């Protein structure tokens, strides 16, 4: 993954990389007459397409005033009424057991502002890169939420669960004789149709709304939920060597480590479910870690220990 601090210093988010990634994902861009070396005091305000103001940035996903893009200064903060206000992007390496809302709440406390949001949730079981915005920079999250995601994961074949991951109740176990016939070649053949542009049914236990209610609430209420398929793209679905494992109850299963690079909206849990289904043995996730969002790597994120330490975290300032 590219380093988002590549151009303008350690605390600077390189908006040029973000624009490049957006163009790569179907948002063609152009720069319009921006004065050289211009530095601004606030973040992007979306404006109507076609205005073409001098000194603005158009990327096909919205038009930003060039005058409102720039480096706020090394502390990434503005001033209002004598009080210093946070303004920038924060990358956090979320730990297991934390909800995305937990991380937002902790970040609000650490930064001293209620205006903090995130660009895509991670399940409590998952770890890795969570992208947050503080202050006016929350407006940038609209453009970051659609970036591709990269994950490393462990898939378990031979058992299905309600949630398609290890946190859900066990539904069904595979016949040991059928499972014994599953080898690396069979797994590779089953994974091939799950790569590229595909139609995917999201996991039933998800935040998607059905008739105004969250799907996970309907499942918890005992209702059977089948969500409509949606188009997603799996750019990479790389599988490691399968290895024999056993459940705590002693039943045999197969574990596989995998790397997945996919479009926004892809459910990696659903990939594990569908891989197991194609093999006739069922499957679910036992580990999930997000390592990148577009060009931004978890290597540049602060740890949860740093976030809860009491020190104010440094923000990445948008730089044109």
FINULUM-58499 format. One record per residue: x, y, z of N, C-alpha, C in turn; residue in one letter. Coordinates in steps of 0.02 Angstrom, whole numbers, padded with zeros to 5 digits, always signed. Atoms other than C-alpha are relative to their C-alpha. Example, Ala and Ser with C-alpha at 12.3 -4.5 7.8 and 13.67 -1.06 7.14 Angstrom:
2
+00045-00059+00000+00615-00225+00390+00045+00060+00000A/-00042-00059-00003+00684-00053+00357-00039+00055+00037S/
# end
This chain:
320
+00042-00059+00000+00000+00000+00000+00044+00062+00000X/-00037-00062+00003+00056+00178-00033-00003+00035+00068X/-00004-00036-00063+00108+00288+00112-00037+00066-00008X/+00038-00061+00008-00021+00426+00135+00038+00062+00021X/-00040-00058-00022+00115+00537+00210+00056+00015-00049X/-00057-00001+00045+00226+00523+00057+00023+00069-00020X/-00019-00063+00031+00221+00703-00003+00013+00055+00050X/-00002-00063-00037+00190+00831+00131+00019-00007+00074X/-00023+00004-00068+00263+00766+00293-00035-00053+00041X/+00023+00057-00039+00230+00644+00433-00073+00005+00020X/+00069-00004-00024+00061+00714+00485-00047+00022-00055X/+00040-00026+00055-00006+00753+00312-00030-00055-00041X/+00035+00046+00044-00136+00655+00217+00007+00025-00071X/-00011-00020+00069-00089+00660+00033-00065-00010-00039X/+00063+00003+00035-00254+00702-00050+00010-00021-00073X/-00014+00020+00069-00171+00674-00219-00006-00076-00008X/+00006+00073+00002-00159+00488-00179-00073-00021+00003X/+00071+00015-00005-00342+00488-00131-00034+00013-00067X/+00028-00014+00066-00388+00571-00296+00019-00053-00051X/-00023+00051+00046-00283+00445-00391-00040-00064+00010X/+00036+00062-00015-00371+00301-00304-00073+00007-00023X/+00069-00011+00022-00543+00377-00339-00005-00005-00076X/+00000+00004+00072-00499+00397-00523+00006-00073-00022X/-00011+00071+00016-00439+00215-00525-00065-00039+00007X/+00063+00035-00013-00610+00164-00459-00059+00033-00037X/+00054-00023+00042-00708+00256-00592-00021+00072+00012X/+00016-00070-00010-00704+00439-00537+00053+00042-00035X/-00052-00036+00037-00603+00527-00675+00009+00070+00027X/-00013-00065-00031-00518+00684-00611+00037+00048-00043X/-00038-00051+00033-00445+00846-00668+00012+00057+00049X/-00013-00058-00041-00367+00997-00586-00016+00063-00040X/+00021-00060+00035-00433+01169-00629+00035+00061+00028X/-00031-00065-00012-00315+01318-00622+00018+00017+00071X/-00017-00015-00069-00258+01302-00443+00064+00041+00004X/-00061-00039-00008-00132+01438-00395+00054-00042+00033X/-00053+00041-00030+00038+01360-00356+00012+00020+00073X/-00019-00011-00070+00079+01338-00173-00056+00025+00044X/+00054-00025-00040-00094+01387-00114-00012-00044+00061X/+00015+00035-00062-00129+01338+00067-00064+00029+00029X/+00065-00023-00023-00302+01348+00140-00010-00015+00073X/+00012+00007-00072-00380+01353+00311-00055-00046+00019X/+00053+00046-00017-00523+01228+00300-00005-00054-00052X/+00005+00058+00045-00575+01067+00217-00054+00009-00052X/+00041-00004+00060-00675+01027+00063-00074+00008+00015X/+00072-00005+00001-00853+01086+00041-00024-00026-00068X/+00026+00022+00064-00945+00987-00094-00042+00057-00031X/+00040-00051+00034-01018+01108-00223-00029-00030-00064X/+00034+00027+00059-01126+01087-00378+00049-00014-00056X/-00041+00017+00058-01048+01000-00528-00007+00055-00052X/+00004-00044+00057-01005+01112-00673+00014+00073+00015X/-00015-00070-00015-00967+01274-00579+00068+00020-00025X/-00066-00012+00028-00784+01260-00626+00034+00060+00030X/-00033-00057-00032-00725+01390-00499+00075-00005-00009X/-00073-00002+00005-00546+01445-00522+00028-00024+00066X/-00030+00027-00062-00439+01351-00400-00044-00051+00032X/+00039+00054-00029-00549+01199-00377+00023-00066-00027X/-00019+00067+00020-00527+01012-00390-00063-00038-00018X/+00057+00040+00021-00651+00907-00489+00023-00071-00009X/-00022+00070+00006-00644+00717-00479-00055-00046-00026X/+00053+00043+00026-00808+00656-00554-00044-00029+00055X/+00041+00022-00056-00871+00609-00380-00024+00060+00040X/+00018-00062-00035-00899+00791-00330+00053+00052-00015X/-00047-00054+00014-00814+00959-00348+00019+00034+00064X/-00023-00030-00062-00708+01031-00210+00033+00067-00016X/-00037-00062+00007-00650+01211-00192+00073-00012+00017X/-00071+00005-00014-00462+01214-00206+00017+00045+00060X/-00014-00045-00055-00468+01360-00084-00017-00030+00067X/+00017+00031-00064-00540+01243+00047+00037-00065+00011X/-00042+00058-00010-00409+01107+00026+00069+00024+00019X/-00068-00021-00016-00243+01121+00110+00023-00023+00067X/-00030+00021-00063-00132+01099+00259-00018+00049+00055X/+00021-00042-00055-00203+01165+00420+00059+00021+00044X/-00057-00011-00045-00031+01166+00499+00016-00065+00035X/-00025+00064-00024+00069+01033+00587-00045-00030+00053X/+00044+00027-00052-00054+01017+00732-00068-00021-00028X/+00062+00019+00033-00197+00991+00608-00061+00026+00037X/+00055-00027-00041-00308+01105+00709-00015+00072-00020X/+00021-00068+00010-00408+01264+00686-00017+00031+00067X/+00015-00036-00062-00462+01394+00814-00069+00030-00007X/+00065-00030-00002-00638+01445+00859-00014+00025+00071X/+00014-00028-00066-00679+01562+01003+00056-00011+00049X/-00057+00010-00044-00504+01542+01071+00015-00072+00016X/-00011+00072-00015-00520+01352+01077+00027-00035-00062X/-00029+00036+00055-00412+01241+00969-00044-00060-00018X/+00045+00052+00023-00519+01124+00864+00037-00051-00043X/-00032+00051+00043-00461+00957+00789-00028+00004-00071X/+00021+00000+00070-00468+00946+00600+00048-00044-00039X/-00045+00044+00037-00396+00797+00508-00025-00072+00000X/+00016+00071+00007-00396+00611+00473+00042-00040+00050X/-00033+00043-00049-00352+00480+00604-00006-00073-00021X/-00001+00071+00016-00301+00301+00562+00012-00039+00064X/-00004+00039-00061-00330+00178+00704+00003-00075-00017X/-00004+00072+00006-00278-00005+00714-00045-00030+00054X/+00050+00023-00049-00436-00071+00797+00018-00068+00028X/-00014+00065-00032-00413-00211+00922-00064-00042+00001X/+00057+00045-00004-00526-00363+00936-00041+00015+00062X/+00044-00012-00057-00677-00341+01048-00029+00070+00002X/+00024-00069+00003-00700-00156+01011-00049+00006-00059X/+00042-00018+00057-00847-00098+00906+00028+00064-00032X/-00022-00061+00033-00817+00039+00779-00025+00061+00038X/+00027-00055-00040-00930+00151+00885+00042+00011+00063X/-00044-00007-00058-00820+00115+01036+00062+00042-00017X/-00060-00036+00021-00669+00179+00939-00016+00073-00013X/+00020-00070+00012-00762+00335+00883-00009+00036+00067X/+00011-00031-00065-00816+00369+01063+00065+00015+00036X/-00065-00011-00031-00639+00348+01127+00039+00056-00035X/-00034-00053+00038-00572+00460+00988-00029+00069+00016X/+00031-00064-00020-00698+00596+01033+00028+00024+00066X/-00028-00018-00065-00634+00591+01210+00073+00022-00006X/-00071-00016+00007-00451+00592+01157+00011+00067-00035X/-00009-00061+00039-00474+00735+01034-00038+00060+00028X/+00037-00055-00030-00594+00837+01139-00053+00030-00045X/+00053-00024+00044-00731+00850+01008-00050-00055-00013X/+00052+00049+00016-00896+00766+00970-00003-00014-00075X/+00005+00007+00073-00872+00789+00783+00054-00049-00025X/-00043+00054+00025-00788+00622+00742-00044-00052-00033X/+00037+00053+00034-00849+00494+00616+00049-00048-00032X/-00044+00049+00031-00782+00342+00524-00023-00016-00070X/+00014+00015+00071-00775+00282+00343-00004-00076-00009X/+00007+00072+00008-00832+00101+00359+00013-00038+00063X/-00005+00035-00063-00864-00011+00508+00043-00063-00006X/-00030+00066-00008-00769-00163+00568-00038-00037+00054X/+00034+00039-00052-00855-00303+00663+00043-00003+00062X/-00040+00005-00062-00803-00321+00846+00054-00054-00004X/-00049+00053+00006-00713-00484+00802+00060+00021-00042X/-00052-00019+00047-00611-00398+00666+00049+00050+00031X/-00051-00049-00020-00451-00299+00689+00022+00038-00062X/-00030-00033+00057-00358-00176+00581-00023+00071-00011X/+00004-00071+00017-00376-00011+00493-00071+00027+00002X/+00062-00037-00003-00520+00102+00543+00018+00073-00015X/-00014-00068+00023-00522+00272+00456-00050+00048+00031X/+00043-00048-00034-00591+00417+00558+00017+00071-00023X/-00010-00071+00013-00614+00602+00525-00023+00040+00059X/+00018-00044-00055-00620+00742+00652-00011+00071-00026X/+00014-00068+00020-00695+00915+00633-00022+00004-00073X/+00019-00008+00071-00719+00981+00455+00023-00058-00043X/-00026+00055+00040-00618+00832+00392-00048-00058-00005X/+00049+00053+00007-00768+00720+00422-00032+00001-00069X/+00029-00005+00067-00828+00783+00252+00039-00042-00050X/-00041+00041+00045-00684+00689+00171-00020-00073+00003X/+00016+00071-00008-00751+00524+00236-00048-00024-00055X/+00045+00017+00055-00884+00528+00101+00038-00028-00059X/-00040+00020+00058-00746+00507-00028+00043-00061+00016X/-00043+00055-00019-00648+00378+00071-00039-00065+00011X/+00038+00059-00016-00790+00259+00113-00005-00048-00059X/+00006+00043+00058-00797+00193-00065+00064-00030-00026X/-00064+00028+00022-00613+00147-00078+00001-00076+00010X/-00009+00073-00007-00562-00035-00102+00029-00016+00069X/-00025+00023-00065-00522-00135+00055+00043-00062-00011X/-00042+00060+00001-00386-00265+00086-00002-00033+00069X/+00005+00037-00063-00401-00401+00219+00045-00061-00002X/-00027+00067-00009-00306-00549+00285-00048-00036+00047X/+00053+00035-00036-00420-00683+00353+00016-00074+00007X/-00002+00073-00005-00435-00863+00411-00070-00027-00008X/+00064+00031+00015-00577-00966+00339+00000-00071+00027X/+00007+00068-00026-00638-01123+00424-00053-00038-00040X/+00045+00043+00039-00716-01258+00314-00022-00060+00042X/+00026+00058-00036-00827-01394+00384-00052+00017+00052X/+00051-00021-00049-00946-01292+00492-00031+00066-00021X/+00035-00063+00014-01077-01157+00467-00026+00030+00065X/+00026-00034-00059-01134-01026+00592-00053+00051-00021X/+00054-00048+00013-01279-00903+00607+00029+00065-00030X/-00029-00064+00020-01164-00753+00581+00052-00005-00054X/-00054+00012+00048-01043-00831+00456+00069+00016+00028X/-00065-00006-00032-00904-00805+00582-00002-00039+00066X/-00006+00043-00060-00844-00888+00743-00042+00025+00058X/+00039-00026-00057-00953-00777+00854-00072-00024-00001X/+00069+00023+00004-01116-00853+00793-00009-00071+00023X/+00016+00069-00020-01203-01010+00851+00013-00048-00058X/-00014+00052+00049-01152-01169+00761-00066-00027-00028X/+00060+00025+00033-01282-01223+00633+00006-00072-00024X/-00006+00066+00032-01213-01375+00544+00073-00019-00007X/-00067+00027+00011-01059-01485+00533+00001-00043-00062X/-00007+00039+00061-00994-01568+00376+00009-00074+00016X/-00014+00071-00004-00991-01755+00350+00075-00009-00003X/-00073+00009+00000-00812-01806+00396+00027-00032-00064X/-00024+00032+00061-00799-01915+00241+00001+00049-00058X/+00001-00051+00053-00849-01771+00126+00056+00050+00012X/-00053-00048-00017-00730-01653+00217+00069-00028-00018X/-00065+00032+00013-00587-01778+00196+00019+00004-00074X/-00014-00004+00072-00604-01762+00006+00016+00071-00023X/-00015-00070+00018-00577-01574+00009+00075+00011+00003X/-00072-00012+00002-00401-01534-00047+00014+00069-00031X/-00019-00066+00026-00305-01382-00112-00029+00014-00069X/+00026-00009+00068-00359-01410-00292-00075+00014+00000X/+00072-00010-00004-00542-01423-00247-00016+00070+00027X/+00011-00066-00029-00530-01265-00142+00013+00054-00051X/-00017-00050+00052-00446-01168-00283-00055+00004-00053X/+00053+00000+00050-00580-01222-00406-00063+00032+00027X/+00059-00030-00030-00718-01170-00286+00007+00075+00009X/-00013-00072-00011-00636-01000-00256-00001+00040-00064X/-00005-00036+00063-00618-00956-00440-00064+00038-00018X/+00062-00037+00016-00803-00910-00468-00015+00056+00049X/+00011-00052-00051-00794-00800-00312+00049+00058-00009X/-00049-00052+00015-00660-00690-00391-00023+00039-00061X/+00021-00043+00054-00691-00542-00505-00066+00034+00016X/+00065-00031-00010-00858-00455-00530-00052-00054+00012X/+00047+00053-00019-00987-00562-00439-00062+00031+00031X/+00059-00018-00038-01160-00553-00364+00004-00036+00068X/-00010+00029-00066-01152-00579-00176-00061+00014+00044X/+00052-00008-00051-01287-00607-00045+00035+00017+00066X/-00032-00018-00064-01231-00512+00113-00019-00049+00055X/+00015+00041-00058-01224-00605+00277-00065+00025+00032X/+00064-00018-00029-01396-00609+00359+00008+00043+00062X/-00012-00040-00060-01325-00541+00521+00044+00059-00020X/-00034-00060+00024-01280-00370+00453-00044+00060+00016X/+00037-00061-00015-01333-00189+00472-00045+00023-00057X/+00044-00017+00057-01426-00189+00306-00073+00001+00024X/+00069-00007-00021-01606-00132+00327-00047-00039-00046X/+00053+00036+00036-01754-00240+00277-00066+00027+00027X/+00063-00032-00021-01921-00147+00282+00010+00045+00061X/-00013-00048-00054-01843-00017+00395+00033-00028+00062X/-00030+00031-00059-01767-00141+00518+00068-00030-00019X/-00066+00030+00011-01586-00199+00534-00007-00076-00006X/+00004+00072+00011-01560-00374+00469+00019-00039+00062X/-00020+00039-00058-01470-00428+00627-00053+00000+00055X/+00054+00000-00048-01619-00375+00733-00053-00051-00018X/+00049+00050+00023-01734-00483+00627+00023-00070+00015X/-00028+00067-00014-01618-00633+00645-00005-00015+00074X/+00003+00010-00072-01609-00609+00833-00072-00013+00024X/+00070+00010-00018-01799-00605+00837-00027-00067-00026X/+00019+00066+00024-01801-00777+00756-00026-00003-00070X/+00024+00000+00069-01849-00723+00581+00055-00025-00047X/-00047+00022+00051-01769-00801+00428+00010+00056-00050X/-00015-00058+00042-01682-00667+00327+00044-00021-00059X/-00040+00012+00060-01619-00682+00149+00006+00066-00037X/-00011-00066+00030-01543-00522+00082+00012-00006-00075X/-00008-00001+00073-01544-00476-00101+00074+00002-00019X/-00068-00002+00026-01387-00506-00201+00017+00070-00024X/-00023-00065+00024-01283-00354-00244+00066-00009-00035X/-00063+00007+00036-01139-00328-00364+00059+00025+00041X/-00064-00019-00032-00964-00325-00287+00056-00025-00044X/-00058+00023+00038-00790-00350-00355+00053-00025+00048X/-00055+00029-00039-00660-00465-00278+00061-00001-00046X/-00059-00007+00043-00495-00412-00356+00051-00055+00013X/-00048+00052-00019-00393-00540-00262-00031-00045+00054X/+00022+00049-00049-00439-00699-00168+00054-00054+00002X/-00059+00044-00003-00272-00781-00128-00006-00046+00060X/+00008+00050-00052-00278-00941-00027+00065-00035+00017X/-00058+00038-00022-00143-01023+00077-00014-00074-00001X/+00008+00073-00002-00117-01208+00103-00051-00019+00054X/+00048+00023-00051-00262-01295+00193+00034-00041+00054X/-00029+00037-00055-00222-01366+00363-00056-00030+00043X/+00050+00035-00041-00316-01490+00471-00004+00033+00069X/+00012-00027-00066-00393-01425+00632-00060-00036+00030X/+00058+00031-00033-00523-01479+00758-00036+00053+00042X/+00039-00043-00044-00664-01390+00849+00012-00021+00072X/-00008+00016-00071-00666-01384+01038-00036-00064+00018X/+00038+00061-00012-00793-01525+01031+00030-00061-00033X/-00036+00056+00029-00673-01632+00930-00013-00014-00073X/+00016+00013+00071-00751-01625+00756+00054+00029-00045X/-00051-00024+00045-00629-01607+00611-00024+00059-00043X/+00013-00056+00045-00621-01445+00509+00064+00014-00038X/-00059-00021+00039-00502-01365+00384+00006+00076+00005X/-00013-00072-00003-00424-01193+00409+00044+00021-00058X/-00039-00028+00056-00357-01085+00267+00010+00074+00012X/-00015-00071-00002-00271-00917+00276-00010+00030-00070X/+00014-00030+00065-00322-00797+00137+00012+00075+00002X/-00004-00072+00010-00292-00622+00071-00055+00019-00049X/+00055-00022+00042-00442-00530-00001+00007+00075-00012X/+00005-00071+00018-00440-00365-00095-00063+00009-00039X/+00068-00002+00027-00615-00309-00138-00027+00070+00000X/+00034-00064+00002-00731-00166-00176-00037+00012+00066X/+00039-00018-00059-00822-00073-00040-00068-00034-00004X/+00064+00034-00002-00978-00166+00016+00004-00075-00005X/-00010+00072+00002-00903-00340-00001+00001-00028+00070X/-00001+00033-00064-00935-00456+00145+00048-00060-00003X/-00049+00055+00001-00783-00566+00177-00030-00060+00035X/+00035+00056-00032-00891-00671+00293-00041-00039-00051X/+00040+00033+00052-01003-00706+00144+00044-00040-00048X/-00047+00038+00042-00851-00760+00041+00016-00067+00033X/-00015+00062-00036-00808-00888+00176-00060-00047-00003X/+00062+00040+00004-00989-00948+00180-00009-00031-00068X/+00012+00025+00068-01000-00963-00009+00054-00049-00023X/-00053+00049+00016-00832-01052-00024-00018-00068+00030X/+00019+00063-00032-00889-01183+00102-00061-00031-00033X/+00059+00026+00033-01057-01199+00015+00017-00033-00066X/-00021+00028+00064-00974-01227-00154+00034-00068+00008X/-00035+00063-00013-00871-01368-00077-00045-00052+00033X/+00047+00046-00031-01023-01445+00006+00014-00015+00073X/-00019+00014-00070-00950-01430+00182-00016+00058+00047X/+00013-00059-00041-00999-01256+00242+00064+00034+00019X/-00059-00037-00020-00882-01121+00302-00017+00065+00036X/+00007-00064-00034-00859-00967+00410+00069+00028+00016X/-00063-00033-00018-00726-00843+00465+00018-00013+00073X/-00023+00003-00069-00621-00867+00620+00047+00058+00017X/-00042-00059-00012-00509-00714+00598-00006+00047-00060X/+00004-00049+00053-00518-00552+00499+00038+00063+00020X/-00039-00060-00014-00397-00406+00488+00002+00043-00063X/-00004-00046+00056-00412-00254+00374+00069+00033+00000X/-00068-00025+00004-00239-00206+00316+00007+00064-00041X/-00004-00061+00041-00278-00065+00194-00069+00023-00021X/+00059-00031+00030-00412+00055+00135+00027+00043-00056X/-00030-00035+00056-00368+00112-00040+00076+00000+00007X/-00073-00003-00006-00187+00173-00033+00025+00005+00072X/-00019-00013-00070-00188+00192+00157+00008-00066+00038X/-00018+00063-00032-00104+00055+00258-00008+00003+00075X/+00004+00005-00072-00132-00004+00435+00068+00014+00033X/-00067-00015-00026+00057+00019+00455+00006+00071+00024X/-00002-00071-00019+00022+00206+00472-00050+00017+00055X/+00052-00012-00051-00113+00184+00605+00029+00000+00070X/-00019+00003-00070-00099+00215+00790-00034-00061+00032X/+00028+00058-00034-00131+00070+00908-00054+00022+00049X/+00050-00016-00051-00275+00060+01031+00032+00022+00065X/-00036-00021-00060-00148+00076+01170+00017+00074-00003X/-00014-00071+00008-00096+00245+01100-00063+00042+00005X/+00062-00038-00001-00276+00299+01079-00026+00009+00071X/+00028-00004-00068-00323+00262+01261+00052+00025+00050X/-00054-00019-00046-00158+00324+01333-00012+00067+00035X/+00011-00066-00029-00227+00497+01371+00033+00056-00039X/-00032-00050+00042-00115+00585+01246-00043+00015-00061X/+00039-00019+00059-00196+00682+01104+00033-00028-00063X/-00031+00029+00060-00167+00583+00943+00012+00052-00054X/-00014-00044+00056-00088+00669+00793-00045-00018-00059X/+00044+00010+00057-00201+00693+00644+00037+00011-00065X/-00026-00010+00067-00161+00682+00459-00040+00057-00032X/+00034-00057+00029-00200+00849+00378-00007-00008-00074X/+00008+00004+00072-00273+00855+00203+00046+00049-00035X/-00044-00043+00040-00149+00923+00078-00014-00012-00073X/+00015+00007+00071-00188+00957-00104+00063-00021-00037X/
# end
